Amino acid sequence: MPDTPTIRYYHAHLYYHDDQGLEQARRLADACAERFEVQVGRFHRQPVGPHPLWSCQLSFAAENFGDIVPWLAIHRGALDVFVHLGTDDDLYDHTQGVIWLGQSHPLKLDQFQRNDSR
């Protein structure tokens, strides 16, 4: 059996598709950053990387998962939130180590290399 990966961090991607959703995402990210230790990334107005919608990334330590993710689940409003763990295997992190809050969306996974050590 391969070694169990170490979860070094989590990302929560706030998904939106228009200016109204962008403002909701800004308010949610600001409120989250006031309450928790998170790093708020850029607010994209186009799909970036594997993400099919406009998004903003919140980064946080693995030990804060139990506080932040339930808070996001309650306060996300109409936003969909894609949460994934962070190991050294991006494909695994974006397929097997995920939680969706709200509706799920198909990701663009062809950019990730398969890690055959799993």
C-alpha positions as CSV (number, residue, x, y, z in Angstrom):
1,M,0.0,0.0,0.0
2,P,1.4,3.4,-0.9
3,D,2.2,6.0,1.7
4,T,-0.7,8.1,2.9
5,P,-0.3,11.6,1.4
6,T,0.2,14.5,3.8
7,I,-2.4,17.2,3.5
8,R,-0.5,20.4,3.7
9,Y,-3.3,22.9,3.1
10,Y,-6.8,23.4,1.7
11,H,-8.1,25.6,-1.1
12,A,-11.7,26.8,-1.2
13,H,-12.7,28.2,-4.6
14,L,-15.7,30.5,-4.6
15,Y,-17.5,30.1,-8.0
16,Y,-19.5,32.9,-9.7
17,H,-20.4,33.8,-13.2
18,D,-21.3,37.5,-13.3
19,D,-20.7,40.8,-11.5
20,Q,-23.4,40.2,-8.9
21,G,-21.8,36.8,-8.0
22,L,-18.4,38.5,-7.9
23,E,-19.7,41.0,-5.3
24,Q,-21.2,38.1,-3.3
25,A,-17.8,36.3,-3.4
26,R,-16.0,39.5,-2.3
27,R,-18.3,39.9,0.7
28,L,-17.9,36.2,1.6
29,A,-14.1,36.2,1.2
30,D,-13.9,39.4,3.3
31,A,-16.1,38.0,6.1
32,C,-14.1,34.8,6.1
33,A,-10.7,36.6,6.3
34,E,-12.0,38.7,9.2
35,R,-13.0,35.6,11.1
36,F,-10.3,33.1,10.1
37,E,-6.7,32.9,9.0
38,V,-7.1,32.6,5.2
39,Q,-5.3,34.0,2.3
40,V,-7.6,35.5,-0.3
41,G,-6.5,35.2,-3.9
42,R,-7.4,37.2,-6.9
43,F,-11.0,37.5,-8.1
44,H,-11.0,36.2,-11.7
45,R,-13.5,37.3,-14.3
46,Q,-12.9,34.3,-16.5
47,P,-12.3,30.6,-16.0
48,V,-8.7,30.0,-14.8
49,G,-6.8,26.7,-14.6
50,P,-9.1,23.7,-14.1
51,H,-12.0,25.9,-12.9
52,P,-14.9,26.2,-15.3
53,L,-16.3,29.4,-13.9
54,W,-15.0,32.7,-12.6
55,S,-13.5,32.1,-9.1
56,C,-11.5,33.3,-6.2
57,Q,-9.3,31.0,-4.1
58,L,-9.2,31.0,-0.3
59,S,-6.1,29.2,1.1
60,F,-5.9,27.9,4.6
61,A,-4.0,25.5,6.8
62,A,-5.2,21.9,7.1
63,E,-5.7,22.3,10.8
64,N,-8.3,25.0,10.2
65,F,-10.5,22.9,7.9
66,G,-13.0,22.0,10.7
67,D,-13.7,25.7,11.4
68,I,-13.6,27.2,7.9
69,V,-15.5,24.7,5.7
70,P,-18.6,24.4,8.0
71,W,-18.6,28.2,8.2
72,L,-18.5,28.5,4.4
73,A,-21.3,25.9,4.1
74,I,-23.6,28.0,6.2
75,H,-22.6,31.4,4.8
76,R,-22.0,30.7,1.1
77,G,-25.4,32.0,0.0
78,A,-26.0,31.2,-3.7
79,L,-22.3,30.7,-4.4
80,D,-20.9,27.2,-5.2
81,V,-17.7,26.4,-3.4
82,F,-15.2,23.8,-4.5
83,V,-12.9,22.7,-1.6
84,H,-9.9,20.5,-2.2
85,L,-7.0,19.3,-0.2
86,G,-3.4,20.2,-1.1
87,T,-0.8,17.4,-1.4
88,D,1.9,17.0,-4.0
89,D,-0.6,15.3,-6.5
90,D,-2.7,17.9,-8.2
91,L,-4.9,15.4,-10.1
92,Y,-5.6,13.5,-6.8
93,D,-6.3,16.8,-5.0
94,H,-8.8,17.9,-7.6
95,T,-10.6,14.6,-8.0
96,Q,-10.4,12.4,-4.9
97,G,-9.8,15.0,-2.2
98,V,-12.7,17.3,-2.9
99,I,-15.9,18.6,-1.3
100,W,-18.6,20.6,-3.1
101,L,-20.7,23.1,-1.2
102,G,-23.7,23.7,-3.5
103,Q,-23.7,22.5,-7.1
104,S,-20.7,20.6,-8.5
105,H,-19.2,21.6,-11.8
106,P,-17.0,19.5,-14.2
107,L,-13.3,20.6,-13.9
108,K,-10.8,20.8,-16.8
109,L,-8.4,18.1,-15.5
110,D,-6.3,17.5,-18.7
111,Q,-3.6,19.8,-17.4
112,F,-2.8,17.5,-14.5
113,Q,-0.3,14.6,-14.6
114,R,-1.4,11.3,-13.1
115,N,0.8,10.3,-10.1
116,D,1.0,6.5,-10.3
117,S,2.3,6.1,-6.8
118,R,-1.3,5.8,-5.6
